[in-house]
Amino acid sequence: MAFIVETRDLVKRYPGAAHPSVSGITFGIAPGEIFSLLGPNGAGKTTTISILSCLLAPTSGDALVAGHSVKSDALAVKRAIGVVPQDIALYPSLSARENLRFWGQMYGMSGKPLRTRIDAVLETVGLRDRADERVEVYSGGMKRRINIAVGLLHRPQVVFMDEPTVGIDPQSRRAILDMIGALNAEGMTVLYTTHYMEEAEELSDRIGIIDGGKLIALGTQSELAGMVGRDDLIELKIDAEHTAPPLLEAMAAVQGVKSVTAADGVVRLLAEDGQAALAELIGVANAHGAKVAGVTVKEPHLEAVFLQLTGRALRDE
């Protein structure tokens, strides 16, 4: 398969760091695909995006974007990509239209083609009617959407989106996810980083799970779910003061339970048959003086995969 983005044993080690930020990452993204890098904060997602965007040089390995090496042909890579960074890259005292005009000129655009393209991306992000207001009066979600518009302005072959929904309200988040789906339906290739499992599950053709700078799993959702077989994910809401090691050890000893982790008053377990193990688990909790305030049993999904691979829940990070 010909990939539009391909990393080859990518490594990034900062001077003095005990461990690499990115450690031997290899994956490929097909044209027209939404590929998500899913992992906790500090996993190496932003570092990977920064290398692919030619903002950081890899310590070793290489990456190709549209056939161009990030090490030897950075200018061609930059022409092929649009980047939506995690931080808002806008001038607050300028209007959205003025921001887009500035960034368009940075891309070498001008005149009527630039004006036409600005109107088009404002329409795409749903802010054409607010285009002449200063960015400083925008909500966080509106700023995020203009940030995306900047990345789309020059019609890139592939767009890199680094956690574009962090810190915004649910309505704006929904608008951004719908927009990404629409862009992809028109043929846009997207590399998307997130620590929200729900986003990766909704958007992605394939998902790479990254942790500690390493790509620990890669595949479609069904392929990843198959890594935990038919195990169920059980979540028990228990007062945090009762989730001490003796309780967790007793739960781990219940027949069929494969792993146990606890954070913020929620005990998460992988079990061969969640419904069969549930009664005994509640009994164990009661015997340790812990009141179970809520129970959820889920079929295998990305959280269960991450739990099995790392021994902890992604949302605990």
Secondary structure, 3 states (H helix, E strand, C coil): CCCCEEEEEEEECCCCCCCCCEEEEEEEECCCCEEEEECCCCCCHHHHHHHHCCCCCCCEEEEEECCEECCCCHHHHHHHEEEECCCCCCCCCCEHHHHHHHHHHHCCCCHHHHHHHHHHHHHHCCCHHHCCCEHHHCCHHHHHHHHHHHHHCCCCCEEEEECCCCCCCHHHHHHHHHHHHHHHHCCCEEEEEECCHHHHHHHCCEEEEEECCEEEEEECHHHHHHHHCCCEEEEEEECHHHCCHHHHHHHHCCCCEEEEEEECCEEEEEECCHHHHHHHHHHHHHHCCCCEEEEEEECCCHHHHHHHHHCCCHHHC
